C-alpha cells in the first residue's frame, strides 16, 4: 500500500496457531463496506502454519499487512501493542482470529466517530454459540440507543463493557495517553478498558452489533478456565491493578463503581460455578478471594441481590457447604433454599436463626415474603438424592424442599420428560419427611418417551410439575455434579435405535440432563452432503406443495365447490387462542336456544379453556380448511386467514375484538403505504364479512371507514360485554369468586387488574409492563392484590419476591373472568378500558410513555387527555395515591367517566348476544 494512501481504519487481528480460522476473520474485514481500511495481522510467533497463511493473505490484497513477534508472549497484549505501534490510520480496532466483524461494523462506527468527535465508539457484541448455532447479546441493556456519554462518571454502568474488541478508538487518543495492553497478565482487556473509559472526555454508544464473538464448544480459552485457581488469582490481580491505577491517577472516586462491576460480573461467574466444585477447591477459592472481598465497602455490597449477598456472606464466614446450596439459587428466583427459619416477623435463610448480628442482616430474607406466596410463583426446590439405571429405565429418588409451605395434600406432582413434542409424564407421590420436606421416587422408561416420526437428536432436562386448583408450575430437577453418567441403547419399534446418555449438567443450576443420538439408518440421514441437501430441498418443495399453504389452498378450493353443510358453523376467537371473546357468548346463546347448528371451534395451542363437549379443529390444519369450506356460518373475532376465500353460500359474522383508540386498517401508515397487491389482499379479506358487530357510534366513526367495511352493521354492543353490564347477577358473582379462589386472593384483599396493551415495536419483550411493582408494593400490598394480564402479544412473569402482591392472570383465556373479579382496572391505551367502563368500576391509566405512544408510527384517534375516564398517572407515587383514595378518585372523575360511557358504551344493553343471534342466525335486524 503506498505510504501516501492513508487508510481510514486500521484493524489489528491478533493470532497464535490459528491457521484454520484466520482466513475467516480476515475475510470479514476485506468484505467490509468500508473499503479504505488496513488489516494488520499481528502474529504472536505461531509454530503451526499461521505464518504461511498470513503471508498468503498479505499477498492476495494490498490492504493486508503481516507482522510477527520475535517470541511468543503467551497472551493477547503484546500482539495488540505491536499493532497499535504500526497502525497508520486515524482510527484503530481489534479483532481476535477466531472471531469476525459484521459487514457494516467499520463504516458505521467510523461515521459515528466523525460525527461526534468522541475518543472512541462502542457497540453491541453478538455471541455466536457454534455448537447450537444460537446467538446472544453482550449486556444488551447498555446498547439500547445511540448516545454520547461525557465521561464515565456520567454513566458508570459502562464499566461492564470491558471488552476492547467492540470499539473503534481514535489512534491519537491511545497514543497521546500512552495506552497499552498490560503484558504478562491475563484479562488485559479489563485494565485497558477501565483506563480508556476513565481517560475519555467523551465516548459514543451505538445500539447495533459491531463484533461477532464466536464461542466454539471445544475451545479452551483463558475465560473458560475458571476451574483453575490461578485463573481466579488472575482476576483478582487485574482488579488490583485497576485499583492502583485509579489511585495513582486521581480517579479513586471510580473505585466503588468498578467494585460493583467486579462483583456483578467477574466474581459472579465463579459463584455460579461453585455447585460444580468440591469443598477443597472452594476452600482454596475462599483463600484467594476473601482478602479482596474484605476491601469492598458495605455500600457496594448493598447494591447486590439478596441471593448474591447471601452467597458472599457464607463464603466470607467459611460456611462452604451452605454456599454450594445457596449458589444454585443465583438467577433462579423460583428455586428455594432448603430451609428457612422464622424468628418473630423475620425470616432467615437456613435451618436455624443466625446467632450474631452480622449474619442476621446478611441472611434476612423477609423481603422474599416466603410465607405469603402462592403455588404458581413461590419457591420450591427438587434435588436428586439417588440415580440408577437398569437397561432403558432410569430410577430417581427425589427430595423436595418446600420452606414456604406451598404443597398441600391435594397437590398433584409428576416428572415430565419431552424428547419431541408430547412429554412422558410419570406421577409422583410426595411423602412428607421432616418439616417442609418430601421424598418421592419415579421410574422413567425411555422406551415410552415419544421421539417423533424419524427419531430425535436432542438434549433435554426432566422437570417436576406441580398442580393444584388450576394453578400449575414446573421446576428444574437438580442433580449432584459428580453423579455417575449412564448410557443406554433404546430401540423404538418404528424409529430405529437411539443411544442415550444421562448425566448431571455442568453449568447453570446443574440439572439432570438426557441426550438422545440417532443410530443406524436414522443416523446416516443427519450429516447431509450436497446431493442429500439437494434431494432434501426438492422433497421440501414437494412437501410444501402437498401439505403447506399451497396444498391447503388447493384442497380448500376443491372442497368449497361442494354444497354447504347447512347446520355447520365454524367459530374462532383470538386467532384460536381460546374459548373467549364475543364468539363464546354467541355460541352460548345458540346453545340456550337449542338451535340446530353444529359448531366447530378452531384452536391453536392450548385447548384447556374449551368446554369438554365442544368439537375442536386445529387452526391451519387440513381439517380446519375442510370445515371452513363446508360451513354455512363463520364467526370470528379477529380475521380468518387470508388463505381461505369465502365460498358461495357461506355467511361470515365478524365480531372484532375491541374498540379503537390507536389507528387501524388503512389509517395505519404501513398499510396505507403498502403495495397495491397488499392493499387488495386486505380489502378482499375484509370483503368476506357479511355482518359486523358494533359496540358504539364512535366505533362506526373510526373502525368502519378505516377497514372500508361494506358489511351489514349489527348495532348491538359486544356480546362479550353482556356479563360486564350485568356483573351483579349471581352467575357473574360466582365466576368472580372462583377466580379469586383459584388465584389465592385473601378475602380481605381488593383486586386491581393491570392490563397494558402491547407496543408495536416491542412485541414479546415485556416492555408494555411499565409499572414498577417493587416500588409500588410498600404502598398497596397491605390492601390490594394486583392481577397482571398482559396482551397476548407480550409476556410477563411474576417475580417470586412479589408473589405476595402480584398474580398472573394470563391463564384465563377469557379476560372477562379477571375483569369480573376485579375492584378496579389499571391500564394504559388498551381497548379494555372501553369494555371495563360497562362495569362502572374505577379506571386508572398509567401513561408514563404517552407522548411516545401518541407520536408513534401508528398514531391514535383520540387525545387520551380529553377522553380519559380516570386519572392519567406517570409515577409510582401518583399511582399509589390514586388507588389508595379510589373513592375520591372516582368521584373527581365522575363526569368524565359518564361522558366516556356515553361515547363508547352507547349500544351496550347487556343483551348483545341475543340481538346478534336474532340478526345473524334468525334473520332479524337491529338497526
Residue pairs with C-beta under 8 A, 6 or more apart in sequence:
1 7
1 38
1 62
1 63
1 65
6 88
6 89
6 90
7 36
7 37
7 38
7 63
7 88
7 89
8 34
8 36
8 37
8 89
8 90
8 91
8 106
8 110
9 34
9 36
9 37
9 38
9 89
9 91
9 92
9 93
9 106
9 110
9 168
10 37
10 38
10 40
10 83
10 87
10 88
10 89
10 91
10 92
10 93
10 171
11 29
11 37
11 38
11 39
11 40
11 92
11 93
11 94
11 95
11 101
11 106
12 40
12 42
12 79
12 80
12 83
12 84
12 87
12 92
12 93
12 94
12 95
13 22
13 25
13 26
13 29
13 39
13 40
13 41
13 42
13 83
13 95
13 96
13 97
14 42
14 44
14 76
14 79
14 80
14 83
14 94
14 95
14 96
14 97
15 22
15 25
15 41
15 42
15 43
15 44
15 46
15 50
15 54
15 79
15 97
16 43
16 44
16 45
16 46
16 50
16 72
16 79
16 97
17 46
17 47
17 48
17 50
18 46
18 48
18 50
18 97
18 98
19 46
19 48
19 49
19 50
19 52
19 53
21 97
21 98
22 41
22 50
22 53
22 54
22 57
22 97
23 53
23 57
24 100
25 95
25 96
25 97
25 98
25 99
25 100
26 39
26 41
26 57
26 64
28 95
28 100
28 101
28 102
28 103
28 212
29 37
29 39
29 95
29 101
29 106
30 39
30 61
30 63
30 64
31 103
32 101
32 103
32 104
32 105
32 106
32 107
33 103
33 104
33 106
33 107
34 106
34 107
34 110
37 63
37 89
37 106
38 63
38 65
38 87
38 88
38 89
39 61
39 63
39 64
39 65
40 65
40 67
40 83
40 86
40 87
41 54
41 57
41 58
41 64
41 65
41 66
41 67
42 67
42 69
42 79
42 80
42 82
42 83
43 50
43 51
43 54
43 66
43 67
43 68
43 69
43 79
44 69
44 72
44 73
44 74
44 75
44 78
44 79
45 68
45 69
45 70
45 71
45 72
45 73
47 72
51 66
51 68
54 66
55 66
57 64
57 66
58 64
58 65
58 66
65 86
67 82
67 83
67 86
69 78
69 79
69 82
73 79
73 183
75 183
75 184
75 185
75 186
75 188
76 96
76 181
76 188
76 189
77 180
77 181
77 182
77 183
77 184
77 185
77 188
78 181
78 183
80 94
80 164
80 181
80 188
81 180
81 181
81 183
83 92
83 94
84 92
84 171
84 174
84 175
84 180
87 171
89 171
90 170
90 171
90 172
91 109
91 110
91 113
91 168
91 169
91 170
91 171
92 168
92 169
92 171
92 174
93 101
93 105
93 106
93 109
93 165
93 167
93 168
93 169
94 164
94 165
94 167
95 101
95 165
95 211
96 165
98 214
98 216
98 219
99 165
99 211
99 212
99 213
99 214
100 212
100 214
101 210
101 211
101 212
102 126
102 209
102 210
102 211
102 212
105 123
105 209
105 210
105 211
106 168
108 123
108 206
108 208
108 210
109 121
109 123
109 168
109 206
109 210
110 168
112 118
112 121
112 146
112 204
112 206
113 120
113 121
113 168
113 170
113 204
116 148
116 202
116 204
117 202
118 148
118 170
118 200
118 201
118 202
118 203
118 204
119 169
119 170
119 173
119 196
119 199
119 200
119 201
119 202
119 203
120 167
120 168
120 169
120 170
120 173
120 196
120 200
120 203
120 204
121 167
121 168
121 203
121 204
121 205
121 206
122 158
122 161
122 166
122 167
122 203
122 204
122 205
122 206
123 143
123 166
123 167
123 205
123 206
123 207
123 208
123 209
123 210
123 211
124 137
124 138
124 140
124 143
124 166
124 206
124 207
124 208
124 209
124 210
124 211
125 137
125 138
125 163
125 165
125 166
125 209
125 210
125 211
125 212
125 213
126 135
126 136
126 137
126 138
126 209
126 211
126 212
126 213
127 135
127 136
127 137
127 138
127 213
127 215
128 134
128 135
128 212
128 213
128 214
128 215
129 135
129 136
129 215
130 214
130 215
130 216
130 217
131 216
131 217
137 143
137 209
138 161
138 163
138 166
138 213
139 160
139 161
142 157
142 158
142 160
142 161
142 205
143 205
143 206
143 207
143 208
144 207
145 205
145 207
146 204
146 205
146 206
146 207
147 204
147 205
148 202
148 203
148 204
148 205
149 155
149 158
149 202
149 203
149 204
149 205
150 201
150 202
151 200
151 201
151 202
152 158
152 159
152 197
152 198
152 200
152 203
152 254
152 257
153 253
153 254
156 254
156 257
157 257
158 197
158 203
158 205
159 194
159 197
159 254
159 257
159 258
159 260
159 261
160 261
160 264
160 265
161 193
162 189
162 190
162 193
162 194
162 261
162 265
163 189
163 193
163 211
164 181
164 189
164 192
164 193
164 196
165 189
165 211
165 213
166 210
166 211
167 196
168 210
169 196
173 179
173 196
173 199
173 200
174 196
177 195
177 199
179 192
179 195
179 196
179 199
180 192
181 188
181 189
181 191
181 192
182 188
182 191
182 192
182 238
182 241
185 191
185 234
185 237
185 238
185 241
186 222
186 231
186 234
186 238
187 222
187 234
187 235
187 238
188 238
190 238
190 239
190 242
190 266
191 238
191 241
191 242
191 245
194 242
194 245
194 246
194 258
195 245
197 203
198 246
198 249
198 251
198 254
222 231
222 234
225 231
226 232
226 269
226 270
226 273
227 273
227 277
227 281
229 281
229 284
229 285
229 288
232 270
232 285
232 288
232 289
233 288
235 266
235 267
235 270
236 288
236 289
236 292
239 258
239 262
239 266
239 292
240 292
242 258
243 255
243 258
245 251
246 252
246 254
246 255
246 258
247 255
256 297
256 299
256 300
259 296
259 297
259 300
260 300
260 303
262 296
263 296
263 300
263 301
263 304
263 308
263 312
264 304
264 308
267 289
267 293
268 308
268 330
270 285
270 289
271 308
271 311
271 312
271 327
271 330
272 327
272 330
272 331
272 508
274 282
274 285
274 311
274 323
274 324
274 327
275 324
275 327
275 328
275 481
275 509
275 510
276 481
276 506
276 507
276 510
277 285
277 324
277 481
278 482
279 320
279 321
279 324
282 320
282 323
282 324
283 320
286 315
286 316
286 318
286 320
289 315
290 315
290 316
293 312
293 315
293 316
294 316
301 309
301 312
302 309
304 312
306 365
306 367
306 368
307 326
307 329
307 330
307 331
308 330
309 362
310 326
310 329
310 349
310 362
310 363
310 365
311 323
311 326
311 327
311 330
313 358
313 359
313 362
313 363
314 320
314 322
314 323
314 326
315 323
317 359
322 350
325 337
325 338
326 337
326 349
328 335
328 478
328 509
328 510
329 335
329 336
329 337
332 476
332 509
333 379
333 799
333 800
333 801
334 377
334 378
334 379
334 380
334 473
334 475
334 800
335 379
335 380
335 381
335 475
335 476
335 509
336 370
336 378
336 379
336 380
336 381
336 401
336 402
336 403
336 404
337 349
337 350
337 365
337 379
337 381
337 401
337 403
338 351
338 381
338 401
338 403
339 350
339 351
339 401
339 403
339 436
340 347
340 348
340 349
340 350
340 365
340 370
340 403
340 404
341 347
341 348
341 350
341 351
341 352
341 353
342 348
342 371
343 353
345 366
346 360
346 364
346 366
347 364
347 365
347 366
347 368
347 370
347 371
348 354
348 360
348 363
348 364
348 365
349 363
349 365
350 363
353 360
354 360
354 362
354 363
367 801
368 379
368 800
368 801
369 801
369 802
369 803
369 804
369 805
370 378
370 379
370 403
370 404
371 404
371 405
372 803
372 804
373 379
373 404
373 406
373 800
373 803
373 804
374 406
374 471
374 743
374 744
374 803
374 807
375 406
375 407
375 411
375 466
375 468
375 471
375 473
375 744
376 471
376 472
376 473
376 798
376 803
376 807
376 808
377 798
377 799
377 800
377 802
377 803
377 806
377 807
377 808
378 404
378 406
378 800
378 803
379 403
379 404
379 800
380 400
380 401
380 402
380 404
380 406
380 407
380 466
380 473
380 475
381 400
381 401
381 402
381 475
381 478
382 398
382 399
382 400
382 401
382 464
382 475
382 476
382 477
382 478
383 398
383 399
383 400
383 401
383 477
383 478
384 396
384 397
384 398
384 477
384 478
384 479
384 480
384 483
384 512
385 397
385 398
385 399
385 439
386 395
386 396
386 397
387 394
387 395
387 396
387 397
387 479
387 483
387 484
387 486
387 502
387 512
388 394
388 395
389 395
389 486
389 488
389 502
391 488
392 445
392 446
392 447
392 488
392 489
392 490
392 500
393 443
393 444
393 445
393 446
394 443
394 444
394 446
394 486
394 502
395 441
395 442
395 443
396 415
396 441
396 442
396 443
396 444
396 462
396 477
396 512
397 439
397 440
397 441
398 415
398 428
398 439
398 440
398 441
398 442
398 464
398 477
399 433
399 437
399 438
399 439
400 407
400 413
400 430
400 437
400 438
400 439
400 440
400 464
401 436
401 437
402 436
402 437
402 438
403 436
404 436
405 436
406 466
407 413
407 430
407 438
407 466
408 468
410 468
410 469
411 430
411 466
411 467
411 468
412 427
412 466
412 467
412 468
413 427
413 428
413 429
413 430
413 440
413 464
413 465
413 466
413 467
414 425
414 426
414 427
414 428
414 464
414 465
415 425
415 426
415 428
415 442
415 444
415 462
415 463
415 464
415 465
415 477
416 423
416 424
416 425
416 426
416 462
416 463
416 464
416 465
416 474
417 423
417 424
417 444
417 449
417 460
417 462
417 463
417 514
418 424
418 449
418 450
418 460
419 449
419 450
419 451
419 452
419 456
419 458
419 460
419 514
419 516
420 450
420 451
420 452
420 456
420 458
421 450
421 452
422 450
423 449
423 450
424 444
424 445
424 448
424 449
424 450
425 465
426 442
426 443
426 444
428 440
428 441
428 442
428 464
429 440
430 438
430 439
430 440
431 438
431 439
431 440
432 438
433 439
444 462
446 488
446 490
446 500
446 514
447 490
447 491
447 492
451 492
451 495
451 498
451 516
452 495
453 495
454 495
454 522
454 525
455 492
455 495
455 496
455 498
455 516
455 518
455 522
456 498
456 516
456 518
457 516
457 517
457 518
457 526
458 515
458 516
459 513
459 514
459 515
459 516
460 513
460 514
460 516
461 476
461 477
461 505
461 511
461 512
461 513
461 514
462 477
462 511
462 512
462 514
463 474
463 475
463 476
463 477
464 474
464 475
464 476
464 477
465 472
465 473
465 474
466 472
466 473
466 474
466 475
467 473
469 741
469 742
470 742
470 811
471 742
471 743
471 744
471 811
472 811
476 509
476 511
477 511
477 512
478 509
478 510
478 511
478 512
479 503
479 504
479 505
479 510
479 511
479 512
479 513
480 504
480 510
481 504
481 506
481 510
482 504
483 503
483 504
485 501
485 502
485 503
486 501
486 502
486 503
487 499
487 500
487 501
487 502
488 499
488 500
488 502
489 497
489 498
489 499
489 500
489 519
490 497
490 498
490 500
491 497
491 498
492 498
495 522
496 518
496 519
496 520
496 521
496 522
497 518
497 519
497 520
497 522
498 516
498 517
498 518
498 519
498 522
499 516
499 517
499 519
500 514
500 515
500 516
500 517
501 514
501 515
501 517
502 512
502 513
502 514
502 515
503 513
503 515
504 510
504 511
504 512
504 513
505 511
505 512
505 513
517 523
518 525
518 526
525 532
528 536
544 550
544 551
545 551
547 622
549 643
552 620
552 622
552 625
552 643
553 643
555 622
555 625
555 626
556 625
556 626
556 628
556 629
556 643
556 644
559 625
559 626
559 629
559 630
560 628
560 629
560 645
560 647
561 647
562 629
562 630
563 649
564 630
564 631
564 632
564 647
564 649
564 650
565 598
565 630
565 631
565 632
566 632
567 596
567 597
567 598
567 632
568 597
568 598
568 600
568 627
568 630
568 631
568 632
568 633
569 590
569 597
569 598
569 599
569 600
569 631
569 632
569 633
569 634
569 635
570 599
570 600
570 601
570 602
570 617
570 627
570 628
570 631
570 633
570 634
570 635
571 583
571 586
571 587
571 599
571 600
571 601
571 602
571 635
571 636
572 583
572 601
572 602
572 619
572 634
572 635
572 636
572 637
572 638
572 640
573 579
573 580
573 581
573 582
573 583
573 584
573 636
573 637
573 638
574 580
574 581
574 637
574 638
574 657
574 792
574 813
575 604
575 619
575 638
576 602
576 603
576 604
576 605
576 619
577 603
577 604
577 605
577 606
577 792
577 813
578 603
578 606
578 609
578 610
578 813
578 814
579 601
579 609
579 610
579 611
579 614
579 813
579 814
580 609
580 720
580 813
580 814
580 815
580 816
581 637
581 655
581 657
581 720
581 814
582 637
582 655
582 656
582 657
582 693
582 718
582 719
582 720
582 912
582 916
583 635
583 636
583 637
583 655
584 720
584 814
585 719
585 720
585 722
585 723
585 912
585 913
586 635
586 653
586 655
586 719
586 913
586 916
586 917
587 599
587 601
587 635
588 913
589 719
589 913
589 914
589 916
589 917
590 597
590 599
590 917
590 921
593 917
595 917
595 921
595 922
597 633
597 921
598 615
599 614
599 615
600 615
600 616
600 617
600 627
600 631
601 610
601 614
601 615
601 616
601 617
602 616
602 617
602 618
602 619
602 624
602 627
603 610
603 616
603 617
603 618
603 619
604 618
604 619
604 620
606 813
607 616
609 812
609 813
609 814
610 616
617 623
617 624
617 627
618 624
620 641
625 643
625 644
628 634
628 640
628 644
629 644
629 647
631 650
632 649
632 650
632 651
633 650
633 651
633 652
633 653
633 920
633 921
634 640
634 646
634 650
634 651
634 652
634 653
634 688
635 653
635 655
636 652
636 653
636 654
636 655
637 654
637 655
637 656
637 657
638 656
638 657
639 654
639 685
639 686
640 652
640 685
640 688
642 681
642 684
642 685
645 684
645 688
646 652
646 688
651 690
651 691
651 920
652 688
652 689
652 690
652 691
653 689
653 690
653 691
653 693
653 916
653 920
654 689
654 691
654 692
654 693
654 711
655 692
655 693
655 718
655 719
655 720
655 916
656 692
656 693
656 703
657 831
658 830
658 831
658 832
658 834
658 835
659 695
659 696
659 698
659 699
659 702
659 703
659 831
659 834
659 835
659 904
660 699
660 702
660 703
660 706
660 831
660 861
661 829
661 830
661 831
661 833
661 834
661 860
661 861
661 862
661 864
662 829
662 858
662 859
662 860
662 861
663 706
663 858
663 859
663 860
663 861
664 702
664 703
664 706
664 707
665 671
665 682
665 686
665 703
665 706
665 707
665 708
666 672
666 679
666 682
666 706
666 707
666 708
667 702
667 706
667 859
667 861
668 858
669 857
669 858
669 859
670 857
671 678
671 679
671 682
683 708
686 707
686 708
686 709
687 710
689 709
689 710
689 711
690 711
690 712
691 711
691 712
691 713
691 714
691 919
691 920
692 704
692 709
692 711
692 712
692 713
692 714
693 714
693 716
693 718
693 719
693 912
693 916
694 700
694 704
694 713
694 714
694 715
694 716
694 907
695 717
695 718
695 721
695 834
695 904
695 905
695 907
695 908
696 717
696 834
696 903
696 904
696 905
696 906
696 907
696 908
697 903
697 906
697 907
698 903
698 904
698 906
699 904
700 713
702 861
703 709
704 713
713 927
714 915
714 916
714 919
714 920
714 926
715 907
715 926
715 927
716 907
716 909
716 911
716 912
716 915
716 916
716 919
716 926
717 725
717 905
717 907
717 908
717 909
717 910
717 912
717 915
718 835
718 908
718 912
719 912
719 913
719 916
720 814
720 816
720 835
721 835
721 838
721 905
721 908
721 910
721 912
722 910
722 911
722 912
722 913
723 731
723 732
723 735
723 816
723 820
724 816
724 819
724 820
724 835
724 836
724 838
724 839
725 838
725 839
725 908
725 909
725 910
726 732
726 910
727 733
727 736
727 820
727 839
732 820
733 820
735 816
735 817
735 820
735 821
736 820
736 821
737 821
738 817
739 812
739 817
739 818
739 820
739 821
740 747
740 751
740 821
743 785
743 787
743 807
743 809
743 821
744 807
745 751
745 785
745 807
745 821
746 785
749 783
749 784
749 785
750 783
750 784
750 785
750 823
750 824
751 784
751 785
751 786
751 787
751 821
751 822
751 823
751 824
752 780
752 784
752 785
752 786
752 787
752 822
752 823
752 824
752 825
752 826
752 883
753 786
753 787
753 789
753 809
753 818
753 819
753 821
753 822
753 824
753 825
753 826
754 769
754 771
754 786
754 787
754 788
754 789
754 825
754 826
754 827
755 789
755 790
755 791
755 815
755 825
755 826
755 827
755 830
755 832
756 768
756 769
756 770
756 790
756 791
756 794
756 827
756 828
756 830
756 846
757 768
757 791
757 827
757 828
757 829
757 830
757 831
757 832
758 768
758 790
758 791
758 793
758 794
759 767
759 768
759 853
760 856
760 857
760 858
761 856
762 768
763 793
763 794
764 793
764 794
764 795
765 794
765 795
766 790
766 794
766 795
766 796
767 794
768 790
768 791
768 794
768 828
769 788
769 790
769 794
769 796
770 828
770 846
770 848
770 849
771 826
771 846
771 876
771 879
772 876
773 786
773 799
773 802
773 805
773 806
774 799
774 801
774 802
775 876
776 786
776 805
776 876
776 879
776 880
777 802
777 804
777 805
779 876
779 877
779 880
779 883
779 884
780 786
780 805
780 880
780 883
780 884
781 804
781 805
783 884
784 805
784 883
785 805
785 806
785 807
786 805
786 806
786 807
786 826
787 806
787 807
787 808
787 809
787 818
787 821
787 822
788 796
788 798
788 806
788 807
788 808
788 809
788 810
789 809
789 810
789 812
789 815
789 818
790 796
790 810
791 830
796 808
796 810
797 808
798 806
798 807
798 808
799 806
809 815
809 818
812 818
815 832
819 825
819 832
819 835
819 836
819 839
822 841
823 841
823 842
823 886
824 841
824 842
824 843
824 844
824 883
824 886
825 832
825 833
825 836
825 841
825 842
825 843
825 844
826 844
826 845
826 846
826 879
826 883
827 833
827 836
827 843
827 844
827 845
827 846
828 845
828 846
828 847
828 850
828 853
829 847
829 850
829 853
829 860
829 864
833 843
833 845
833 869
834 904
834 905
836 843
837 843
837 869
837 897
837 900
837 901
837 904
837 905
838 901
838 905
838 908
840 897
840 901
842 870
842 886
842 889
842 890
843 869
843 870
843 897
844 870
844 871
844 873
844 879
844 882
844 883
844 889
845 864
845 868
845 870
845 871
845 872
845 873
846 873
846 874
846 879
847 853
847 864
847 872
847 873
847 874
848 874
848 875
850 864
850 872
850 874
853 860
854 860
854 863
854 864
864 872
865 872
867 896
867 899
867 900
867 903
868 893
868 896
868 900
869 893
869 896
869 897
869 900
869 901
870 882
870 889
870 890
870 893
870 896
870 897
871 878
871 882
871 889
871 892
871 893
873 879
873 882
882 889
883 889
890 897
909 915
915 926
918 924
918 926
919 925
919 926
